[in-house]
């Protein structure tokens, strides 16, 4: 589930969560249990769902630390 290019990856980790308990946080900053819940119950449709699934895979594989420098302020 790798993005087609680096820009899509950077876009996904910097996407702001638009709803819920963690609204306003960047997807890479979401707690892993929240992403595990989505994985078990279904990701939203569309681009946001694909981005959440990607961030879930990033965290599952321990790559979060490597990508933190790419977060925009």
Residue frames as a rotation matrix with the C-alpha (Angstrom) as fourth column:
UNK 1
0.574 0.819 0.000 0.00
0.819 -0.574 0.000 0.00
0.000 0.000 -1.000 0.00
UNK 2
-0.389 -0.776 -0.497 2.78
0.666 -0.609 0.430 2.43
-0.636 -0.164 0.754 -0.89
UNK 3
0.540 0.561 -0.628 1.86
-0.007 -0.742 -0.670 5.73
-0.842 0.366 -0.397 -2.49
UNK 4
0.819 -0.162 0.550 2.79
0.574 0.223 -0.788 6.32
0.005 0.961 0.276 -6.11
UNK 5
0.127 -0.812 0.570 5.23
0.405 -0.482 -0.777 9.07
0.905 0.329 0.268 -5.21
UNK 6
-0.643 -0.521 -0.562 6.92
0.719 -0.156 -0.678 10.91
0.266 -0.839 0.475 -2.40
UNK 7
-0.832 0.359 0.422 4.52
-0.350 -0.931 0.102 13.85
0.430 -0.063 0.901 -2.64
UNK 8
0.168 0.944 -0.285 1.56
-0.277 0.323 0.905 11.57
0.946 -0.073 0.316 -1.84
UNK 9
0.033 -0.255 -0.966 3.37
0.798 0.588 -0.128 10.22
0.601 -0.767 0.223 1.22
UNK 10
-0.905 -0.414 -0.100 4.19
0.400 -0.746 -0.533 13.72
0.146 -0.522 0.840 2.48
UNK 11
-0.519 0.805 0.287 0.62
-0.505 -0.560 0.657 14.78
0.690 0.196 0.697 1.77
UNK 12
0.260 0.659 -0.706 -0.80
0.169 0.688 0.705 11.85
0.951 -0.303 0.067 3.74
UNK 13
-0.206 -0.381 -0.901 1.30
0.917 0.246 -0.314 12.33
0.341 -0.891 0.299 6.87
UNK 14
-0.974 -0.197 -0.114 0.54
0.223 -0.929 -0.296 16.07
-0.047 -0.314 0.948 6.88
UNK 15
-0.357 0.921 0.155 -3.21
0.126 -0.118 0.985 15.71
0.926 0.371 -0.074 6.25
UNK 16
-0.824 0.160 0.544 -5.26
-0.560 -0.377 -0.737 17.10
0.088 -0.912 0.400 9.14
UNK 17
-0.785 0.599 -0.157 -7.84
0.616 0.781 -0.100 14.80
0.063 -0.175 -0.983 10.68
UNK 18
-0.740 0.475 0.476 -11.15
-0.143 -0.803 0.579 16.53
0.657 0.361 0.662 9.85
UNK 19
0.292 0.933 0.208 -13.44
-0.564 -0.008 0.826 14.90
0.773 -0.359 0.524 12.44
UNK 20
0.550 0.093 -0.830 -13.68
0.373 0.861 0.345 13.00
0.747 -0.499 0.439 15.69
UNK 21
0.870 -0.178 -0.460 -11.77
0.455 -0.068 0.888 13.02
-0.190 -0.982 0.022 18.92
UNK 22
-0.026 -0.988 -0.154 -8.49
0.646 -0.134 0.751 13.91
-0.763 -0.080 0.642 17.20
UNK 23
0.694 0.343 0.633 -9.80
0.710 -0.474 -0.521 16.52
0.121 0.811 -0.572 14.76
UNK 24
0.935 -0.349 0.057 -7.08
-0.349 -0.937 -0.012 19.03
0.057 -0.008 -0.998 13.91
UNK 25
0.265 -0.877 0.401 -4.15
-0.333 0.307 0.892 16.63
-0.905 -0.370 -0.210 14.37
UNK 26
-0.076 -0.395 -0.915 -1.95
-0.994 0.107 0.037 15.57
0.084 0.912 -0.401 11.51
UNK 27
0.764 0.486 -0.424 -2.52
-0.495 0.863 0.096 11.95
0.413 0.136 0.900 10.55
UNK 28
0.009 -0.839 -0.544 1.02
0.093 0.542 -0.835 10.93
0.996 -0.043 0.083 11.54
UNK 29
-0.754 -0.300 0.584 0.31
-0.470 -0.375 -0.799 12.32
0.458 -0.877 0.142 15.02
UNK 30
0.362 0.930 0.059 -2.76
-0.768 0.263 0.584 10.15
0.528 -0.256 0.810 15.58
UNK 31
-0.161 -0.398 0.903 -2.36
-0.855 0.514 0.074 7.53
-0.494 -0.760 -0.423 18.31
UNK 32
-0.850 -0.271 -0.451 -1.80
-0.481 0.746 0.460 4.01
0.212 0.609 -0.765 17.00
UNK 33
-0.775 0.600 0.196 -4.82
0.364 0.678 -0.638 2.53
-0.516 -0.424 -0.744 18.87
UNK 34
0.020 0.777 -0.629 -7.07
-0.368 -0.579 -0.727 5.00
-0.929 0.246 0.275 16.99
UNK 35
-0.208 -0.187 -0.960 -5.70
-0.978 0.023 0.208 3.76
-0.016 0.982 -0.188 13.66
UNK 36
-0.995 -0.102 -0.001 -6.02
-0.102 0.992 -0.074 0.13
0.009 -0.073 -0.997 14.81
UNK 37
-0.364 0.931 0.022 -9.69
0.098 0.062 -0.993 0.84
-0.926 -0.359 -0.114 15.54
UNK 38
0.191 0.403 -0.895 -10.19
-0.818 -0.438 -0.372 2.14
-0.542 0.804 0.246 11.99
UNK 39
-0.645 -0.503 -0.575 -8.38
-0.741 0.595 0.311 -0.89
0.186 0.627 -0.757 10.61
UNK 40
-0.936 0.305 0.178 -10.75
0.192 0.862 -0.470 -3.20
-0.296 -0.405 -0.865 12.51
UNK 41
-0.154 0.971 -0.182 -13.93
0.389 -0.110 -0.915 -1.24
-0.908 -0.212 -0.360 11.79
UNK 42
0.292 0.207 0.934 -13.23
0.955 -0.011 -0.296 0.14
-0.051 0.978 -0.201 8.34
UNK 43
-0.708 -0.565 -0.423 -11.48
0.481 -0.825 0.296 3.21
-0.516 0.006 0.856 7.05
UNK 44
0.174 0.777 -0.605 -13.62
-0.119 -0.593 -0.796 6.02
-0.978 0.211 -0.011 5.59
UNK 45
0.578 0.106 0.809 -14.20
0.749 0.325 -0.577 6.04
-0.324 0.940 0.108 1.84
UNK 46
0.948 -0.091 0.306 -12.04
0.137 -0.750 -0.647 8.09
0.288 0.655 -0.698 -0.49
UNK 47
0.258 -0.931 0.258 -8.72
-0.052 -0.280 -0.959 9.84
0.965 0.234 -0.121 -0.16
UNK 48
0.111 -0.190 0.975 -8.85
-0.939 -0.342 0.040 10.25
0.326 -0.920 -0.216 3.64
UNK 49
0.857 0.270 0.438 -9.44
-0.415 0.866 0.278 6.53
-0.305 -0.420 0.855 4.12
UNK 50
0.774 -0.631 -0.056 -6.47
0.370 0.522 -0.768 5.68
0.514 0.574 0.638 1.90
UNK 51
0.052 -0.769 0.638 -4.31
-0.383 -0.605 -0.698 8.14
0.922 -0.208 -0.326 3.81
UNK 52
0.374 0.156 0.914 -5.39
-0.927 0.092 0.363 6.73
-0.028 -0.983 0.179 7.18
UNK 53
0.993 -0.012 0.121 -4.65
0.019 0.998 -0.060 3.19
-0.120 0.062 0.991 5.96
UNK 54
0.457 -0.882 0.115 -1.19
0.211 -0.018 -0.977 4.32
0.864 0.471 0.177 4.83
UNK 55
-0.044 -0.453 0.890 -0.44
-0.771 -0.552 -0.319 5.95
0.636 -0.700 -0.325 8.19
UNK 56
0.764 0.342 0.547 -1.67
-0.609 0.661 0.438 2.78
-0.212 -0.668 0.714 9.93
UNK 57
0.883 -0.465 -0.065 0.87
0.374 0.781 -0.499 0.75
0.283 0.417 0.864 7.90
UNK 58
0.170 -0.836 0.522 3.61
-0.187 -0.548 -0.816 3.30
0.968 0.041 -0.250 8.68
UNK 59
0.115 -0.074 0.991 3.00
-0.969 -0.228 0.096 3.01
0.219 -0.971 -0.098 12.41
UNK 60
0.927 0.298 0.230 2.52
-0.339 0.926 0.167 -0.76
-0.163 -0.232 0.959 12.30
UNK 61
0.730 -0.683 0.015 5.96
0.539 0.562 -0.627 -1.13
0.420 0.466 0.779 10.69
UNK 62
0.483 -0.535 -0.693 7.72
0.708 -0.228 0.669 1.30
-0.516 -0.813 0.268 13.04
UNK 63
-0.220 -0.582 0.783 8.46
0.945 -0.327 0.022 3.96
0.243 0.744 0.622 10.41
UNK 64
0.764 0.645 -0.013 6.87
0.621 -0.731 0.283 6.91
0.173 -0.225 -0.959 12.23
UNK 65
0.501 -0.635 -0.588 10.17
0.325 -0.492 0.808 8.25
-0.802 -0.596 -0.040 13.61
UNK 66
-0.477 -0.720 0.503 11.76
0.716 0.014 0.698 8.28
-0.510 0.693 0.509 10.18
UNK 67
-0.199 0.509 0.838 8.89
0.844 -0.346 0.411 10.38
0.498 0.789 -0.360 8.76
UNK 68
0.449 0.412 -0.793 8.49
0.823 -0.537 0.186 12.90
-0.349 -0.736 -0.580 11.62
UNK 69
-0.476 -0.674 -0.564 11.04
0.387 -0.737 0.554 15.30
-0.790 0.046 0.612 10.06
UNK 70
-0.860 0.170 0.480 8.70
0.457 -0.159 0.875 15.59
0.225 0.973 0.059 7.05
UNK 71
0.115 0.927 -0.358 5.84
0.987 -0.148 -0.067 17.04
-0.115 -0.345 -0.931 9.12
UNK 72
-0.375 -0.134 0.917 5.00
0.402 -0.915 0.031 20.64
0.835 0.381 0.397 8.25
UNK 73
-0.823 0.044 -0.566 4.42
0.539 -0.254 -0.803 23.06
-0.179 -0.966 0.185 11.08
